[in-house]
Amino acid sequence: MLTAYLQDLDDIPGTTVFTPKRARQGLYLNQFCMSLLKPENRDAFRADEEAYLDGWALSDAQRKAVRDRDYNAMIALGGNFYFLYKIGATDGFSVQKVVGQMTGMTAEEYGAMMLAGGRSPEGQRSKRANAAAAAA
């Protein structure tokens, strides 16, 4: 029953739900991000990202996503946005800028969209329902 419930979470378009499986996958990625709470760690990361990342048991894909600041890839690889944002903060970016980047928008475009009420829920409820509607 729990397995079916967790599989249903993957049916939400544009959403990656942080499940226990993803938590295990992203354990070291999220720990790395949390290490950036300490000023001396942020300084070390800024000074030599590769050397700092060597201290963490990240997969090659996770390291690439961090280097590329590809937050969507980091989430797909087990990252939790609340931890991942520590990278953006270390880079001096606002949450709005990071989330805008994740959605393909500028920070200003993202802010305007949210002030206008956010995204429409149309087509955002179920991948299966979207596929069925497209086939009809």
C-alpha positions as a Markdown table, in Angstrom:
| # | Residue | x | y | z |
|---|---|---|---|---|
| 1 | Met | 0.0 | 0.0 | 0.0 |
| 2 | Leu | 2.8 | 2.5 | 0.9 |
| 3 | Thr | 4.6 | 1.6 | -2.4 |
| 4 | Ala | 1.5 | 2.4 | -4.4 |
| 5 | Tyr | 1.1 | 5.7 | -2.5 |
| 6 | Leu | 4.7 | 6.7 | -3.2 |
| 7 | Gln | 4.4 | 5.7 | -6.9 |
| 8 | Asp | 1.3 | 8.0 | -7.1 |
| 9 | Leu | 3.5 | 10.9 | -6.0 |
| 10 | Asp | 5.5 | 10.5 | -9.2 |
| 11 | Asp | 2.2 | 11.2 | -11.1 |
| 12 | Ile | 2.3 | 14.9 | -10.2 |
| 13 | Pro | 3.6 | 16.9 | -13.3 |
| 14 | Gly | 6.6 | 19.1 | -12.6 |
| 15 | Thr | 7.0 | 18.0 | -9.0 |
| 16 | Thr | 9.6 | 15.8 | -7.5 |
| 17 | Val | 8.4 | 14.7 | -4.0 |
| 18 | Phe | 11.1 | 14.1 | -1.5 |
| 19 | Thr | 10.5 | 10.5 | -0.6 |
| 20 | Pro | 12.5 | 8.2 | 1.7 |
| 21 | Lys | 14.2 | 6.7 | -1.4 |
| 22 | Arg | 15.2 | 10.2 | -2.6 |
| 23 | Ala | 16.4 | 11.1 | 0.9 |
| 24 | Arg | 18.8 | 8.1 | 0.9 |
| 25 | Gln | 20.0 | 8.9 | -2.6 |
| 26 | Gly | 20.7 | 12.5 | -1.7 |
| 27 | Leu | 22.1 | 12.0 | 1.9 |
| 28 | Tyr | 25.6 | 13.2 | 1.1 |
| 29 | Leu | 24.5 | 15.9 | -1.3 |
| 30 | Asn | 22.2 | 17.3 | 1.4 |
| 31 | Gln | 24.9 | 17.0 | 4.1 |
| 32 | Phe | 27.3 | 18.9 | 1.8 |
| 33 | Cys | 24.7 | 21.7 | 1.4 |
| 34 | Met | 24.1 | 21.9 | 5.2 |
| 35 | Ser | 27.9 | 22.2 | 5.7 |
| 36 | Leu | 27.6 | 25.6 | 3.9 |
| 37 | Leu | 25.9 | 27.0 | 7.0 |
| 38 | Lys | 29.3 | 27.5 | 8.5 |
| 39 | Pro | 31.2 | 30.6 | 7.2 |
| 40 | Glu | 34.5 | 28.8 | 7.1 |
| 41 | Asn | 32.9 | 26.1 | 4.9 |
| 42 | Arg | 31.4 | 28.6 | 2.5 |
| 43 | Asp | 34.8 | 30.3 | 2.2 |
| 44 | Ala | 36.5 | 26.9 | 1.5 |
| 45 | Phe | 33.8 | 26.1 | -1.1 |
| 46 | Arg | 34.2 | 29.4 | -2.8 |
| 47 | Ala | 38.0 | 29.2 | -2.8 |
| 48 | Asp | 38.1 | 25.7 | -4.5 |
| 49 | Glu | 34.8 | 24.0 | -5.2 |
| 50 | Glu | 36.5 | 20.8 | -6.6 |
| 51 | Ala | 38.6 | 20.4 | -3.5 |
| 52 | Tyr | 35.7 | 21.0 | -1.2 |
| 53 | Leu | 33.5 | 18.6 | -3.1 |
| 54 | Asp | 36.2 | 15.9 | -2.8 |
| 55 | Gly | 35.4 | 15.8 | 0.9 |
| 56 | Trp | 31.9 | 14.4 | 0.2 |
| 57 | Ala | 30.8 | 11.1 | -1.2 |
| 58 | Leu | 28.8 | 12.6 | -4.1 |
| 59 | Ser | 28.1 | 10.7 | -7.3 |
| 60 | Asp | 29.6 | 12.1 | -10.5 |
| 61 | Ala | 26.1 | 13.3 | -11.5 |
| 62 | Gln | 25.6 | 15.1 | -8.2 |
| 63 | Arg | 29.0 | 16.8 | -8.5 |
| 64 | Lys | 28.2 | 17.9 | -12.1 |
| 65 | Ala | 24.9 | 19.2 | -11.0 |
| 66 | Val | 26.5 | 21.2 | -8.2 |
| 67 | Arg | 29.2 | 22.6 | -10.5 |
| 68 | Asp | 26.5 | 23.5 | -13.1 |
| 69 | Arg | 24.2 | 24.9 | -10.4 |
| 70 | Asp | 21.5 | 22.7 | -12.0 |
| 71 | Tyr | 19.0 | 22.7 | -9.1 |
| 72 | Asn | 16.5 | 20.6 | -11.0 |
| 73 | Ala | 19.1 | 17.9 | -11.6 |
| 74 | Met | 20.2 | 18.1 | -7.9 |
| 75 | Ile | 16.5 | 17.5 | -6.9 |
| 76 | Ala | 16.3 | 14.6 | -9.3 |
| 77 | Leu | 19.4 | 13.2 | -7.7 |
| 78 | Gly | 18.0 | 13.3 | -4.1 |
| 79 | Gly | 18.5 | 16.9 | -3.2 |
| 80 | Asn | 16.0 | 18.7 | -1.0 |
| 81 | Phe | 15.5 | 22.3 | -2.1 |
| 82 | Tyr | 15.7 | 23.6 | 1.5 |
| 83 | Phe | 19.2 | 22.2 | 1.7 |
| 84 | Leu | 20.1 | 23.0 | -1.9 |
| 85 | Tyr | 19.3 | 26.6 | -1.5 |
| 86 | Lys | 22.4 | 26.9 | 0.8 |
| 87 | Ile | 24.4 | 26.8 | -2.5 |
| 88 | Gly | 22.4 | 29.6 | -3.9 |
| 89 | Ala | 22.9 | 31.6 | -0.7 |
| 90 | Thr | 26.6 | 31.0 | -0.9 |
| 91 | Asp | 26.6 | 32.3 | -4.4 |
| 92 | Gly | 24.7 | 35.4 | -3.2 |
| 93 | Phe | 21.4 | 34.6 | -4.9 |
| 94 | Ser | 17.9 | 35.1 | -3.6 |
| 95 | Val | 15.4 | 32.2 | -3.4 |
| 96 | Gln | 13.4 | 34.0 | -6.1 |
| 97 | Lys | 16.5 | 34.0 | -8.4 |
| 98 | Val | 17.2 | 30.3 | -7.9 |
| 99 | Val | 13.6 | 29.3 | -8.3 |
| 100 | Gly | 13.2 | 31.5 | -11.3 |
| 101 | Gln | 16.2 | 29.7 | -12.9 |
| 102 | Met | 14.6 | 26.4 | -12.1 |
| 103 | Thr | 11.5 | 27.4 | -14.0 |
| 104 | Gly | 13.3 | 29.0 | -16.9 |
| 105 | Met | 12.4 | 32.5 | -15.9 |
| 106 | Thr | 14.3 | 35.5 | -14.6 |
| 107 | Ala | 13.9 | 36.4 | -11.0 |
| 108 | Glu | 11.7 | 39.3 | -12.1 |
| 109 | Glu | 9.5 | 37.1 | -14.3 |
| 110 | Tyr | 9.1 | 34.6 | -11.5 |
| 111 | Gly | 8.2 | 37.3 | -9.0 |
| 112 | Ala | 5.6 | 38.8 | -11.4 |
| 113 | Met | 4.1 | 35.4 | -12.0 |
| 114 | Met | 3.7 | 34.7 | -8.3 |
| 115 | Leu | 2.3 | 38.2 | -7.6 |
| 116 | Ala | -0.3 | 37.5 | -10.4 |
| 117 | Gly | -1.4 | 34.3 | -8.6 |
| 118 | Gly | 1.1 | 31.7 | -9.6 |
| 119 | Arg | 0.8 | 29.0 | -12.2 |
| 120 | Ser | -2.6 | 27.7 | -13.3 |
| 121 | Pro | -3.3 | 24.2 | -11.9 |
| 122 | Glu | -4.7 | 23.2 | -15.4 |
| 123 | Gly | -2.6 | 20.3 | -16.6 |
| 124 | Gln | -0.7 | 20.1 | -13.4 |
| 125 | Arg | -2.7 | 17.5 | -11.5 |
| 126 | Ser | -1.8 | 14.1 | -13.1 |
| 127 | Lys | 0.6 | 12.9 | -15.8 |
| 128 | Arg | -1.8 | 9.9 | -16.4 |
| 129 | Ala | -4.8 | 12.3 | -16.8 |
| 130 | Asn | -2.8 | 14.5 | -19.2 |
| 131 | Ala | -1.8 | 11.5 | -21.3 |
| 132 | Ala | -5.4 | 10.2 | -21.3 |
| 133 | Ala | -6.7 | 13.7 | -22.4 |
| 134 | Ala | -4.1 | 13.9 | -25.1 |
| 135 | Ala | -5.1 | 10.5 | -26.5 |
| 136 | Ala | -8.8 | 11.3 | -26.5 |
